[in-house]
């Protein structure tokens, strides 16, 4: 099969029109990805999602938020790839079997794909605390230079686009 001559195009030639074969999650333009996501006929209407990009410390950072009925999937990347995948569950302390408003939240964090790194695990915990999502969170955080201020900035951006 012939392919389109542009190296960025991931389409197969099918006569006078191209048919989409496969698109990257983070293409060069977020608008193209948004159009693909919105036009997918097999996508359930109950799933909410947002795909956007922002500059963090002068570096383009891509964000993807997908809200499923049982969990929230968040991708944050500066490398245009999905990195390690972390599962985050929120639990709270109980006193005599009763939950109180002042109960402390405990976050169970598991690295389910990729090599576990203490710095990234701490960043995932901080991000989970700031986002305060009651559902389980599936998170891919692929930011090469992680520090406290960067994670806080990421949390602020995600809260601006909150759809859960």
matplotlib code that plots the C-alpha trace (Angstrom):
import matplotlib.pyplot as plt

x = [0.0, 1.2, 1.7, 1.3, 4.5, 4.6, 6.7, 4.3, 1.3, 0.2, -2.4, -2.6, -3.4, -6.8, -7.5, -8.3, -8.8, -6.6, -7.9, -6.5, -4.5, -3.2, -2.5, 0.1, -1.3, 0.6, 0.9, 2.5, -0.8, -3.3, -6.1, -5.7, -5.8, -8.9, -10.6, -9.7, -10.9, -14.2, -14.9, -14.3, -17.6, -16.9, -16.1, -18.7, -20.4, -20.1, -16.3, -15.1, -11.7, -9.5, -6.2, -4.2, -0.7, 0.9, 4.4, 6.1, 9.5, 9.6, 9.1, 6.0, 4.1, 1.2, -1.7, -4.4, -7.2, -9.7, -12.4, -13.9, -16.7, -14.3, -11.1, -9.3, -6.4, -4.0, -1.0, 1.6, 4.6, 7.3, 8.8, 5.8, 5.7, 3.9, 6.4, 6.0, 2.4, 1.4, -1.8, -3.0, -5.7, -6.9, -7.8, -8.6, -8.0, -10.9, -11.6, -13.7, -14.9, -16.2, -14.9, -14.4, -14.0, -10.6, -9.4, -6.0, -5.8, -3.4, -2.3, -1.4, 0.9, 2.0, 4.3, 2.5, 4.6, 8.2, 11.0, 10.1, 11.9, 11.5, 11.6, 8.8, 6.8, 7.0, 6.0, 3.0, 2.0, 2.2, 0.2, -2.5, -2.7, -3.2, -5.7, -7.8, -9.5, -11.8, -11.7, -8.6, -6.0, -4.0, -1.1, 1.8, 4.2, 7.0, 8.8, 12.6, 13.3, 10.9, 11.0, 8.4, 7.5, 7.1, 4.7, 2.7, 2.5, 1.3, -1.3, -2.6, -2.9, -4.7, -7.1, -7.8, -9.0, -10.7, -13.3, -13.7]
y = [0.0, 3.5, 6.0, 9.7, 11.5, 13.6, 11.9, 13.3, 11.8, 8.4, 7.8, 5.3, 6.4, 5.2, 7.0, 10.7, 10.6, 9.3, 7.0, 7.2, 4.1, 5.1, 8.4, 9.1, 10.0, 13.3, 14.5, 17.8, 19.6, 19.0, 20.2, 17.3, 14.8, 16.5, 16.1, 12.4, 11.8, 13.6, 11.9, 8.3, 6.5, 3.6, 6.0, 5.9, 9.2, 8.7, 9.0, 12.6, 13.6, 16.6, 16.8, 20.0, 21.4, 24.1, 25.5, 24.5, 26.1, 26.9, 23.3, 22.1, 19.7, 17.6, 16.6, 14.1, 13.5, 10.6, 10.1, 6.6, 5.4, 3.6, 5.7, 8.7, 8.3, 11.2, 11.5, 14.3, 14.2, 16.5, 13.7, 13.0, 9.5, 7.6, 6.7, 4.7, 4.0, 4.5, 3.3, 5.6, 4.7, 7.0, 5.6, 7.4, 6.6, 5.5, 6.0, 3.1, 2.2, 5.7, 8.1, 11.7, 14.9, 15.4, 11.9, 11.7, 10.4, 7.6, 7.1, 3.6, 4.0, 1.2, 1.4, -1.0, -0.4, 0.7, 1.0, 2.3, 5.5, 7.1, 10.7, 10.0, 8.1, 11.2, 13.4, 11.1, 11.2, 15.0, 15.3, 12.9, 15.0, 18.2, 16.8, 15.2, 12.7, 10.2, 7.6, 5.5, 7.3, 5.9, 8.3, 8.5, 11.3, 11.7, 14.9, 14.7, 17.5, 16.8, 19.2, 20.4, 23.6, 21.7, 19.2, 22.1, 23.8, 20.6, 20.2, 23.7, 23.2, 19.9, 21.6, 24.3, 21.6, 19.5, 17.2, 14.5]
z = [0.0, -0.7, 2.1, 2.0, 1.1, 4.3, 7.0, 9.7, 8.0, 9.4, 6.7, 3.9, 0.3, -0.7, -4.0, -3.8, 0.0, 2.8, 5.5, 9.0, 9.8, 13.3, 15.0, 17.7, 21.1, 21.1, 17.5, 16.6, 17.1, 19.9, 17.7, 15.3, 18.2, 19.6, 16.2, 16.1, 19.6, 19.1, 15.8, 16.9, 16.4, 18.8, 21.7, 24.4, 25.2, 28.9, 28.8, 29.4, 28.1, 27.5, 25.6, 25.7, 25.9, 28.1, 28.7, 31.9, 32.5, 28.8, 27.8, 25.9, 28.2, 26.8, 29.0, 28.5, 31.0, 30.5, 33.0, 33.1, 35.3, 37.7, 37.5, 36.1, 33.6, 33.4, 31.1, 31.6, 29.3, 28.0, 25.9, 23.6, 25.0, 27.8, 30.5, 33.7, 34.7, 38.3, 40.0, 42.9, 45.3, 48.1, 51.5, 54.8, 58.4, 60.5, 64.2, 65.6, 62.1, 61.5, 58.9, 60.2, 58.3, 59.8, 58.7, 57.1, 53.6, 52.8, 49.2, 47.9, 45.0, 42.7, 39.7, 37.4, 34.2, 34.1, 36.6, 40.0, 41.0, 44.4, 43.1, 40.6, 43.3, 45.6, 42.7, 42.0, 45.7, 45.8, 42.6, 43.9, 47.1, 45.2, 42.7, 45.5, 43.2, 45.1, 42.3, 41.6, 39.5, 36.7, 36.0, 33.6, 34.6, 32.0, 33.0, 33.0, 35.5, 38.4, 41.3, 43.8, 42.0, 38.7, 40.3, 41.9, 38.5, 36.9, 39.6, 39.0, 35.3, 35.8, 38.2, 35.7, 33.3, 35.9, 34.3, 37.0]

ax = plt.figure().add_subplot(projection="3d")
ax.plot(x, y, z, "-o")
ax.set_aspect("equal")
plt.show()
